[in-house]
Amino acid sequence: MRVLMLGSAPMAAEARDWPRAPFDLVLAINNAWRIRADWDVAIHPHDFAVERRAKAGPGQRVVTETEFVPAQNSFGGFVYAGATMAFTAAYWALYALQPKVIAVYGCDMHYPATGPTHFYGTGAPDPLRADITLRSLEAKAARLMVLAARVGCAMVNLSRGPSRLVFPRASREASAHASPLPWCPDLAAEALAREAELGYLVPSGRYWEETDRFDPQKLSAVDALWLQAATRRLRQTA
């Protein structure tokens, strides 16, 4: 399965006119269901405004925390994965859909200083909030890319602009044939072992209720391992 995952960046509106191929499923985050009427899955957090929520039609479904919290927990939980919906949606897709490709568009987590920040106007730059789980967006993206690769899924970024994601860039056509980039299994195993040792999994998903027990320096060390795991082998074989 090849998944197109849509976010709400200004350029995301361009996806309205894209042909459905080569994607098998369209996963829309938060407001992105407005972009295409043929979305398959819409996903949003518990505090997403009711009036902005998607309503499922025939063949469509809406995913909420009831489903995505267990999915994210299966990959270590929000503290390690990064508590913003782009990462949460991708982990849910890995868990529930077992795709071969997740092609991301409009999820760059880069916000212009002036002008619209989202395709619908101006919105909150959620990934840039002061949050212990989002201290390095690049590291969280590297972790996602490596864990996806471990289960045979390629993460690619379809956008052309500045991005905090570290996924390789790809065209829509090329994304259909994408394969995971090389990564370092030893460093990934070390990162997972550090996470398990720290024990920062919060089964409820409400990690903000337990922040006093999370050590930022230890999390930064784990983040550094994920960045190395995603890039070390590439440097060695370059």
C-alpha positions in Angstrom: 0.0 0.0 0.0 1.2 3.5 -0.8 -0.2 6.3 1.4 -0.4 10.0 0.6 -0.3 11.8 4.0 -1.6 15.4 3.7 -0.9 18.2 6.1 -2.1 21.8 6.2 0.9 23.9 4.9 0.0 26.5 2.2 1.2 24.4 -0.7 -0.9 21.4 0.4 -3.8 22.9 -1.5 -2.0 22.0 -4.7 -2.9 18.3 -3.9 -6.5 19.1 -4.7 -5.8 18.7 -8.4 -3.5 15.7 -8.2 -4.6 12.4 -9.8 -5.2 9.7 -7.3 -2.5 7.5 -8.7 0.0 6.3 -7.6 -1.5 6.3 -4.1 -3.8 3.7 -2.7 -5.0 5.7 0.3 -5.2 9.4 1.3 -4.6 10.2 5.0 -5.6 13.7 5.9 -4.4 15.4 9.1 -6.6 17.8 11.0 -8.0 20.3 8.4 -6.4 18.6 5.4 -9.6 16.6 4.7 -10.9 19.8 3.1 -8.3 19.6 0.3 -9.7 16.5 -1.4 -13.1 15.0 -1.2 -11.7 11.6 -1.9 -9.8 11.2 1.4 -9.9 7.8 2.9 -8.9 8.5 6.5 -9.0 11.7 8.5 -7.2 12.0 11.8 -7.3 14.6 14.5 -6.5 15.0 18.2 -8.9 15.1 21.1 -8.7 18.9 21.4 -9.4 19.6 17.7 -12.3 22.0 17.3 -15.6 20.2 16.7 -16.7 22.4 13.9 -13.4 21.6 12.0 -13.7 17.8 12.3 -14.2 15.7 9.2 -17.4 13.7 8.8 -16.9 10.3 7.2 -18.9 9.4 4.1 -19.1 6.1 2.4 -15.7 4.3 2.4 -14.2 6.9 4.8 -13.2 6.8 8.4 -12.1 9.2 11.1 -9.3 8.2 13.5 -9.1 9.7 17.0 -7.0 9.1 20.1 -8.9 5.8 20.8 -7.0 4.3 17.9 -3.8 6.4 17.5 -2.7 6.3 21.2 -2.3 2.5 21.2 -0.7 2.7 17.8 1.9 5.3 18.9 2.5 3.3 22.1 3.4 0.3 20.0 6.3 2.4 18.7 7.4 3.6 22.1 4.9 6.4 22.9 4.6 10.1 22.4 7.6 11.2 24.5 10.0 9.5 22.1 8.0 9.8 18.9 7.1 13.5 19.1 3.7 14.8 20.1 2.5 16.5 17.0 -0.1 15.1 14.6 2.2 14.6 11.5 4.3 12.1 13.5 1.3 10.6 15.2 -0.5 10.1 11.9 2.5 8.4 10.3 2.9 6.0 13.3 -0.8 5.2 13.1 -0.4 4.4 9.4 2.6 2.1 10.1 0.6 0.3 12.7 -2.8 0.0 11.1 -2.0 -0.1 7.3 1.4 -1.6 7.1 2.2 0.5 4.0 5.2 0.2 1.7 5.4 4.0 1.2 4.2 7.0 3.2 4.5 10.1 1.0 4.2 13.2 3.0 3.0 16.6 1.6 2.3 19.8 3.5 3.9 18.6 6.8 7.2 20.4 6.7 6.9 22.1 10.1 8.4 25.3 8.6 6.3 28.5 9.0 6.9 31.7 7.2 7.3 34.9 9.2 4.6 36.7 7.2 1.7 35.6 5.2 -0.5 32.5 5.5 0.9 29.6 7.6 -1.7 27.1 6.5 -3.7 26.5 3.3 -6.8 27.9 5.0 -5.0 31.0 6.3 -3.2 31.5 9.6 -3.0 28.7 12.2 -1.0 27.8 15.2 2.5 26.4 14.5 1.8 23.4 16.7 5.2 21.6 16.2 7.1 24.7 17.3 5.5 24.9 20.7 7.6 24.5 23.8 7.2 20.8 24.4 9.6 18.3 25.8 8.7 15.8 23.1 9.5 18.3 20.2 12.9 19.6 21.1 14.4 18.3 17.9 11.9 17.8 15.1 14.7 16.5 12.9 15.5 13.8 15.4 11.9 12.8 15.7 11.6 12.6 11.9 14.8 10.5 11.8 13.3 8.1 14.4 10.1 7.8 12.4 12.1 7.2 9.1 14.3 4.5 10.7 11.4 2.7 12.5 9.4 2.7 9.3 12.4 1.3 7.4 12.6 -1.5 10.0 9.2 -2.7 8.9 9.9 -2.2 5.2 8.2 1.2 4.7 9.9 4.2 2.9 9.1 7.7 4.2 9.4 10.4 1.5 8.7 14.1 1.3 6.9 15.4 -1.8 7.3 19.0 -1.0 10.0 21.3 -2.6 10.3 23.9 0.1 12.2 24.2 3.4 11.4 21.4 5.7 12.3 20.1 9.2 11.7 16.6 8.0 14.8 14.6 7.1 13.0 12.2 4.7 14.4 12.0 1.2 12.6 14.2 -1.4 10.7 12.5 -4.2 8.2 13.3 -7.0 4.8 11.7 -6.9 5.7 9.3 -9.7 9.0 8.3 -8.1 7.4 7.8 -4.7 5.6 4.8 -6.0 8.9 2.9 -6.2 10.6 4.3 -3.2 12.6 2.1 -0.9 13.8 2.8 2.6 17.2 4.5 2.8 20.1 2.6 4.5 20.3 3.1 8.2 22.4 1.7 11.1 20.8 -1.2 12.9 23.3 -1.1 15.8 22.6 2.6 16.5 18.8 2.1 16.2 19.0 -0.8 18.6 21.0 1.3 21.0 18.4 4.1 20.8 15.6 1.7 21.5 17.5 0.2 24.4 18.0 3.7 25.9 14.3 4.4 25.5 13.4 1.2 27.3 15.9 1.9 30.0 14.4 5.4 30.6 10.9 4.0 30.7 9.1 7.2 29.5 6.2 5.4 27.9 2.8 6.9 29.1 0.1 4.4 28.2 -2.7 7.0 28.4 -0.9 9.2 25.9 -1.3 12.1 28.4 2.5 12.6 28.8 2.1 16.3 29.8 0.8 15.1 33.2 4.1 13.4 33.9 6.7 15.8 32.6 8.5 16.1 35.9 9.9 12.6 35.5 11.4 13.3 32.0 15.0 14.3 31.8 15.6 16.7 28.8 19.3 15.9 28.6 18.7 12.1 28.5 16.0 12.7 25.8 18.5 14.8 23.8 21.0 11.9 24.0 18.4 9.6 22.6 17.5 12.1 19.8 21.2 12.2 18.9 21.3 8.5 18.5 18.3 8.5 16.2 19.9 11.2 14.0 23.1 9.1 13.8 21.2 5.9 13.1 19.5 7.6 10.1 22.7 9.1 8.7 25.8 7.2 9.9 25.7 4.4 7.3 25.1 6.9 4.5 28.3 8.7 5.5 30.2 5.5 5.8 29.2 4.3 2.3 29.4 7.7 0.5 
